[in-house]
Amino acid sequence: MSASELRDLSEAELDKRLQDARQELFNLRLQRAAGKLLNPARVAAVRRSVAQLLTVMRERGAAAGSR
């Protein structure tokens, strides 16, 4: 999902997606440690998703703080 699409989501939806992405990242790290990770590129994709979500959330916080 692109950053512009993320900006259209509500705060609750962003929080939910962030929580899900962090849980998925945790599970992928466990799989990697156990040697059972099938798609190593997925780790990078999920990390990028977490970063995008955090960026959008911080943008909103900065915009709310400047008002």
ZAMARGU-4260 file (C-alpha; in steps of 0.2 Angstrom, whole numbers, plus 5000, padded with zeros to 4 digits):
<rodrens>
0) 5000/5000/5000 | 5007/5017/4995 | 5010/5031/5008 | 4996/5041/4999 | 4984/5027/5002
5) 4989/5026/5020 | 4986/5045/5023 | 4967/5041/5019 | 4965/5029/5033 | 4959/5033/5051
10) 4970/5033/5066 | 4962/5017/5072 | 4965/5008/5055 | 4983/5014/5055 | 4986/5008/5073
15) 4978/4991/5068 | 4989/4989/5053 | 5005/4994/5062 | 5001/4981/5076 | 4998/4968/5062
20) 5014/4972/5053 | 5024/4971/5069 | 5017/4954/5073 | 5021/4948/5056 | 5038/4954/5057
25) 5041/4946/5074 | 5034/4929/5066 | 5046/4931/5051 | 5061/4934/5063 | 5056/4918/5072
30) 5055/4908/5056 | 5072/4915/5051 | 5080/4910/5067 | 5073/4893/5066 | 5079/4891/5048
35) 5061/4889/5041 | 5059/4906/5032 | 5053/4903/5014 | 5053/4921/5008 | 5067/4931/5015
40) 5062/4946/5005 | 5046/4947/5015 | 5056/4953/5030 | 5062/4969/5021 | 5044/4972/5014
45) 5036/4971/5031 | 5050/4982/5038 | 5046/4995/5025 | 5028/4994/5028 | 5031/4997/5047
50) 5042/5012/5042 | 5028/5019/5031 | 5015/5018/5044 | 5026/5026/5057 | 5030/5040/5045
55) 5012/5044/5041 | 5007/5043/5060 | 5021/5055/5064 | 5016/5067/5050 | 4999/5068/5058
60) 5006/5071/5075 | 5017/5085/5068 | 5002/5093/5059 | 4992/5092/5074 | 5005/5100/5085
65) 5008/5114/5073 | 4989/5120/5074
</rodrens>
